[in-house]
Amino acid sequence: METNTAATAFVYHPDFELHDTGLFHPETANRAKTVFERIRVSDFAQRLTWLTPEKAATHWIEKCHHPDYVRFVEDSCLQGQTLLDAGDTRSCPESYRVALLATGGALLAVDSVVEGRSRNAFSCSRPPGHHARPADAMGFCLFDHIAVAARYAQQKHGLKRILIIDWDVHHGNGTEEIFYEDPSVFYFSIHQYPYYPGTGAANDTGKGEGEGYTLNVPLTTGCGMREYREAFRNQLIPAARRFKPDLILISAGFDAHREDPLAGMNLEDEDFEELTRMVMGIADEHCQSRLVSILEGGYNLNALARSAEAHLSVLSRPTQDV
């Protein structure tokens, strides 16, 4: 598609499909492609700027991951290893390069927004990232793209305070761990609990200088938009007003949808529109509307594509229509 100037940048690379997780794995090669194909023919497609990422430089990855771990992922993939952890993080010879592309998509989205080429951006990438720990693959994730994007925004663009909003149904333990002692990055997560990965209790609020800069909202199985709305209004929005972020990053998992096979929450397609409007309101109030969204989970392909479309339909609207 031809690139056009628009309020929202959409970042995608066809090579995201090359990360092969094998038969019957829920993090299938079709996830990002299915979202891309639905957005490509959407009513608002003409309002998007279409961007193609390059691989992230490893020195940016190493802002959040140990160099030995980065080499482990590279070597394991090149040697044809099919499992990077003791559980379910699959890999193939292309996985290292694709993971670098996915992180590169997050960085390109940050560039587009911070440099003023778009008001906001969505990186439609895989594999997901928010479970990747500093020295471990976990939960389908090789590198923590959103964490690297936060450091990149700070160290390349000079932004001081980054707010990460994680509405994936699973707690982003990797992102939390990376910033747990860091007051310059506020991490908010709303997630099904107790559930994989078993972290994200309400009393986990940070450590040392980072005390008070982690806000977990664990919800019981079966919750829906009422509980999400209350958490955003009563906890996230007041916290954001105190923190005053320079940029907002969303770990945009859509697996809290009622049709998702890996979770037990009850959000509908249109609920992601409302969540998006609330986050855009925070961005409008505090950081000149600067907002970057990065795809995380979502394992029913139809529900994933519809939910992402709902999210992007709001991101791409003219400001006065949001």
Secondary structure as GFF3:
##gff-version 3
##sequence-region A 1 322
A	DSSP	beta_strand	8	11	.	.	.	ID=ss1
A	DSSP	three_ten_helix	14	18	.	.	.	ID=ss2
A	DSSP	alpha_helix	30	40	.	.	.	ID=ss3
A	DSSP	three_ten_helix	45	47	.	.	.	ID=ss4
A	DSSP	beta_strand	48	51	.	.	.	ID=ss5
A	DSSP	alpha_helix	58	61	.	.	.	ID=ss6
A	DSSP	alpha_helix	67	78	.	.	.	ID=ss7
A	DSSP	alpha_helix	95	114	.	.	.	ID=ss8
A	DSSP	beta_strand	120	123	.	.	.	ID=ss9
A	DSSP	alpha_helix	145	155	.	.	.	ID=ss10
A	DSSP	beta_strand	162	166	.	.	.	ID=ss11
A	DSSP	alpha_helix	173	179	.	.	.	ID=ss12
A	DSSP	beta_strand	185	192	.	.	.	ID=ss13
A	DSSP	three_ten_helix	208	210	.	.	.	ID=ss14
A	DSSP	beta_strand	214	219	.	.	.	ID=ss15
A	DSSP	alpha_helix	225	231	.	.	.	ID=ss16
A	DSSP	pi_helix	232	236	.	.	.	ID=ss17
A	DSSP	alpha_helix	237	243	.	.	.	ID=ss18
A	DSSP	beta_strand	247	252	.	.	.	ID=ss19
A	DSSP	alpha_helix	269	286	.	.	.	ID=ss20
A	DSSP	beta_strand	291	295	.	.	.	ID=ss21
A	DSSP	alpha_helix	301	315	.	.	.	ID=ss22
A	DSSP	three_ten_helix	319	321	.	.	.	ID=ss23
###
